Amino acid sequence: MPSSFRQRLLAGRAAHGAFLFLGSAEVAEVMALAGYDFLIVDREHVAAGPDAALAALRAIRSVNPDIAVLARLNAVTPGEVKPLLDAGFDGLIAADLRGVDEARALVQAAHYPPLGRRGAQFTVSRAARFGLDPDPVARARAGTLLIGSIESRAGLEAIADIAAVEGMDGLFIGPLDLSADFGRFGDLTHPDLAHSIARAEALIRASGRLLCGPTLPGQAVPALFARGYGLVTSACDTVLLRDAARAAVAAAQSLNERAPGHD
């Protein structure tokens, strides 16, 4: 069985990726060619259904079969989890986990028995090559990456307990929502947030689970790897397009202002 993205992460190979928020298969294709190790198709905030997530997955795989594709959930329910895994996503990120019950619900929905209660649809599912995979259960157990996002003080206090749930692979620190929960909405440079992130990092490292999270302004991906992060995001399609468009407009206007005869 080939080594999965999950197995490579757990073996210590750090990965760098980006979020996809635009719900566009074409944008997903472009991002898949940029050189990231993984992409995360967002389902928490994107105003699009599961068909858009599947279209993004297919588009990414069409141009880069080696890149890992994760999905961020809009809810930790079997109805949200199972279709995404049956479609072939490599793993899931559950937003705003606050306790053990939510972590257990994620594992139960995502894994086949005996670890979980995922329905046995592997005789026809896309993830199991429509029934042609000779060992779909073992492949799913080895390859399904499960990450919980810590975005609140309650989640921060529950890190050790969440990490102890069998089947959880990592915890992702969500600084923007964490700043809001501390009354510092969007202030990513505030000392309270820095202290909370440092505490979360220490707790996750001590748990033995994967430490995951985004770069903050002024941070470089290698610096987070050096601090023990195994999975790091540094961008999203929306911001990349926004900033490139604004830069292109500014550059064009600057050229126009320097043109001979410009009033």
DOGURO-762018 format. One record per residue (C-alpha): residue in one letter; x, y, z; residue number from 1. Coordinates in nm, 3 decimals. Example, Ala and Ser with C-alpha at 12.3 -4.5 7.8 and 13.67 -1.06 7.14 Angstrom:
% DOGURO-762018
   rest        xx        yy        zz    nr
      A     1.230    -0.450     0.780     1
      S     1.367    -0.106     0.714     2
This chain:
% DOGURO-762018
   rest        xx        yy        zz    nr
      M     0.000     0.000     0.000     1
      P     0.149     0.338    -0.096     2
      S     0.230     0.585     0.179     3
      S    -0.058     0.825     0.238     4
      F    -0.037     1.195     0.316     5
      R    -0.143     1.115     0.673     6
      Q     0.129     0.854     0.712     7
      R     0.393     1.093     0.580     8
      L     0.283     1.363     0.827     9
      L     0.287     1.122     1.119    10
      A     0.634     1.008     1.014    11
      G     0.760     1.365     1.052    12
      R     0.739     1.508     0.700    13
      A     0.607     1.864     0.738    14
      A     0.363     2.002     0.482    15
      H     0.275     2.348     0.350    16
      G    -0.065     2.431     0.203    17
      A    -0.344     2.680     0.141    18
      F    -0.720     2.723     0.178    19
      L    -0.972     2.742    -0.106    20
      F    -1.266     2.974    -0.038    21
      L    -1.385     3.078    -0.384    22
      G    -1.575     2.761    -0.468    23
      S    -1.423     2.760    -0.816    24
      A    -1.293     2.443    -0.981    25
      E    -1.079     2.649    -1.218    26
      V    -0.915     2.838    -0.932    27
      A    -0.858     2.507    -0.755    28
      E    -0.675     2.377    -1.062    29
      V    -0.450     2.683    -1.067    30
      M    -0.372     2.648    -0.697    31
      A    -0.293     2.279    -0.747    32
      L    -0.016     2.377    -0.986    33
      A     0.144     2.630    -0.751    34
      G     0.360     2.385    -0.558    35
      Y     0.167     2.336    -0.233    36
      D     0.176     2.001    -0.054    37
      F    -0.197     2.015     0.021    38
      L    -0.508     2.224    -0.034    39
      I    -0.808     2.264     0.197    40
      V    -1.149     2.297     0.034    41
      D    -1.353     2.508     0.275    42
      R    -1.706     2.400     0.363    43
      E    -1.742     2.611     0.677    44
      H    -1.778     2.954     0.515    45
      V    -1.823     2.893     0.143    46
      A    -2.176     2.945     0.012    47
      A    -2.168     2.635    -0.205    48
      G    -2.286     2.278    -0.171    49
      P    -2.106     1.943    -0.176    50
      D    -2.114     1.938    -0.557    51
      A    -1.872     2.234    -0.559    52
      A    -1.640     2.053    -0.318    53
      L    -1.639     1.744    -0.540    54
      A    -1.578     1.959    -0.849    55
      A    -1.277     2.118    -0.677    56
      L    -1.143     1.776    -0.576    57
      R    -1.173     1.645    -0.931    58
      A    -1.014     1.958    -1.075    59
      I    -0.717     1.938    -0.838    60
      R    -0.660     1.570    -0.906    61
      S    -0.683     1.625    -1.284    62
      V    -0.371     1.843    -1.285    63
      N    -0.183     1.717    -0.978    64
      P    -0.262     1.363    -0.861    65
      D     0.007     1.379    -0.591    66
      I    -0.127     1.675    -0.392    67
      A    -0.332     1.603    -0.079    68
      V    -0.684     1.747    -0.066    69
      L    -0.857     1.809     0.266    70
      A    -1.199     1.954     0.345    71
      R    -1.294     2.181     0.633    72
      L    -1.633     2.076     0.766    73
      N    -1.938     2.294     0.820    74
      A    -2.056     2.056     1.094    75
      V    -1.937     1.742     1.271    76
      T    -2.221     1.516     1.162    77
      P    -2.229     1.188     0.969    78
      G    -2.426     1.364     0.694    79
      E    -2.143     1.609     0.641    80
      V    -1.849     1.376     0.703    81
      K    -1.936     1.059     0.513    82
      P    -2.008     1.206     0.167    83
      L    -1.678     1.394     0.167    84
      L    -1.475     1.087     0.259    85
      D    -1.668     0.867     0.017    86
      A    -1.590     1.126    -0.253    87
      G    -1.217     1.075    -0.192    88
      F    -1.093     1.360     0.027    89
      D    -0.772     1.269     0.209    90
      G    -0.884     1.411     0.540    91
      L    -1.102     1.653     0.731    92
      I    -1.060     1.956     0.952    93
      A    -1.337     2.010     1.206    94
      A    -1.386     2.376     1.290    95
      D    -1.406     2.501     1.648    96
      L    -1.378     2.183     1.851    97
      R    -1.449     2.262     2.216    98
      G    -1.453     1.925     2.387    99
      V    -1.417     1.550     2.385   100
      D    -1.771     1.479     2.265   101
      E    -1.717     1.668     1.938   102
      A    -1.383     1.495     1.880   103
      R    -1.539     1.154     1.939   104
      A    -1.825     1.240     1.703   105
      L    -1.571     1.324     1.432   106
      V    -1.386     0.995     1.474   107
      Q    -1.709     0.797     1.488   108
      A    -1.836     0.948     1.161   109
      A    -1.502     0.929     0.977   110
      H    -1.375     0.579     1.054   111
      Y    -1.508     0.232     0.983   112
      P    -1.567    -0.009     1.275   113
      P    -1.424    -0.090     1.517   114
      L    -1.276     0.259     1.560   115
      G    -1.583     0.439     1.427   116
      R    -1.928     0.391     1.278   117
      R    -1.877     0.504     0.919   118
      G    -2.122     0.335     0.686   119
      A    -1.980     0.063     0.460   120
      Q    -2.037     0.215     0.118   121
      F    -1.695     0.112    -0.015   122
      T    -1.848    -0.132    -0.264   123
      V    -1.954     0.164    -0.479   124
      S    -1.782     0.478    -0.341   125
      R    -1.551     0.699    -0.542   126
      A    -1.290     0.681    -0.265   127
      A    -1.274     0.303    -0.310   128
      R    -1.254     0.328    -0.690   129
      F    -1.622     0.235    -0.715   130
      G    -1.564    -0.102    -0.554   131
      L    -1.238    -0.192    -0.730   132
      D    -1.008    -0.114    -0.434   133
      P    -0.899    -0.454    -0.297   134
      D    -0.865    -0.332     0.064   135
      P    -1.064    -0.010     0.111   136
      V    -1.105    -0.035     0.487   137
      A    -0.731    -0.065     0.556   138
      R    -0.659     0.212     0.308   139
      A    -0.913     0.441     0.472   140
      R    -0.778     0.369     0.821   141
      A    -0.421     0.443     0.714   142
      G    -0.504     0.743     0.501   143
      T    -0.789     0.937     0.663   144
      L    -0.641     1.243     0.836   145
      L    -0.852     1.397     1.114   146
      I    -0.769     1.739     1.254   147
      G    -0.961     1.950     1.504   148
      S    -0.943     2.328     1.504   149
      I    -0.890     2.512     1.832   150
      E    -1.063     2.849     1.806   151
      S    -1.187     2.932     2.157   152
      R    -1.086     2.945     2.521   153
      A    -1.299     2.635     2.581   154
      G    -1.111     2.453     2.307   155
      L    -0.780     2.572     2.445   156
      E    -0.862     2.431     2.789   157
      A    -0.972     2.100     2.634   158
      I    -0.665     2.041     2.414   159
      A    -0.522     1.758     2.622   160
      D    -0.856     1.578     2.639   161
      I    -0.933     1.625     2.267   162
      A    -0.586     1.505     2.172   163
      A    -0.633     1.192     2.383   164
      V    -0.929     1.076     2.172   165
      E    -0.819     0.775     1.966   166
      G    -0.835     0.857     1.597   167
      M    -0.754     1.227     1.628   168
      D    -0.435     1.304     1.436   169
      G    -0.374     1.672     1.494   170
      L    -0.498     2.006     1.621   171
      F    -0.507     2.326     1.415   172
      I    -0.477     2.659     1.597   173
      G    -0.728     2.912     1.462   174
      P    -0.592     3.255     1.563   175
      L    -0.864     3.479     1.418   176
      D    -1.153     3.319     1.607   177
      L    -0.931     3.275     1.911   178
      S    -0.864     3.651     1.910   179
      A    -1.239     3.714     1.901   180
      D    -1.301     3.487     2.198   181
      F    -1.046     3.689     2.395   182
      G    -1.218     4.015     2.300   183
      R    -0.940     4.115     2.059   184
      F    -1.122     4.045     1.732   185
      G    -0.874     4.050     1.443   186
      D    -0.583     4.186     1.647   187
      L    -0.330     3.919     1.555   188
      T    -0.043     4.104     1.721   189
      H    -0.195     4.138     2.070   190
      P     0.014     3.986     2.353   191
      D    -0.290     3.794     2.487   192
      L    -0.324     3.612     2.155   193
      A     0.048     3.542     2.135   194
      H     0.037     3.394     2.485   195
      S    -0.265     3.179     2.399   196
      I    -0.103     3.050     2.080   197
      A     0.220     2.969     2.264   198
      R     0.023     2.780     2.527   199
      A    -0.175     2.591     2.263   200
      E     0.147     2.500     2.081   201
      A     0.302     2.363     2.400   202
      L    -0.007     2.159     2.487   203
      I    -0.036     2.010     2.137   204
      R     0.334     1.925     2.120   205
      A     0.310     1.759     2.463   206
      S     0.012     1.552     2.345   207
      G     0.211     1.394     2.063   208
      R    -0.049     1.496     1.803   209
      L     0.031     1.697     1.492   210
      L     0.069     2.069     1.557   211
      C    -0.108     2.256     1.278   212
      G    -0.188     2.618     1.202   213
      P    -0.149     2.922     0.976   214
      T     0.134     3.168     0.943   215
      L     0.061     3.508     1.095   216
      P     0.176     3.840     0.942   217
      G     0.555     3.850     0.934   218
      Q     0.595     3.476     0.989   219
      A     0.762     3.239     0.744   220
      V     0.664     2.877     0.693   221
      P     1.013     2.740     0.782   222
      A     0.998     2.925     1.114   223
      L     0.679     2.740     1.209   224
      F     0.830     2.410     1.100   225
      A     1.122     2.486     1.330   226
      R     0.875     2.537     1.618   227
      G     0.738     2.188     1.567   228
      Y     0.450     2.247     1.329   229
      G     0.376     1.954     1.101   230
      L     0.110     2.119     0.886   231
      V     0.109     2.489     0.798   232
      T    -0.113     2.707     0.580   233
      S     0.016     3.037     0.449   234
      A    -0.242     3.162     0.198   235
      C    -0.588     3.133     0.049   236
      D    -0.718     3.175    -0.303   237
      T    -0.927     3.482    -0.215   238
      V    -0.641     3.687    -0.072   239
      L    -0.400     3.583    -0.345   240
      L    -0.645     3.696    -0.614   241
      R    -0.737     4.014    -0.428   242
      D    -0.378     4.121    -0.373   243
      A    -0.269     4.029    -0.726   244
      A    -0.559     4.224    -0.878   245
      R    -0.490     4.532    -0.665   246
      A    -0.119     4.514    -0.746   247
      A    -0.195     4.484    -1.118   248
      V    -0.423     4.789    -1.109   249
      A    -0.162     4.990    -0.916   250
      A     0.113     4.888    -1.159   251
      A    -0.098     4.981    -1.462   252
      Q    -0.187     5.319    -1.314   253
      S     0.177     5.385    -1.233   254
      L     0.277     5.309    -1.591   255
      N     0.002     5.537    -1.717   256
      E     0.120     5.824    -1.497   257
      R     0.474     5.791    -1.635   258
      A     0.361     5.778    -1.996   259
      P     0.463     6.079    -2.217   260
      G     0.193     6.339    -2.253   261
      H    -0.009     6.219    -1.953   262
      D    -0.201     6.505    -1.790   263
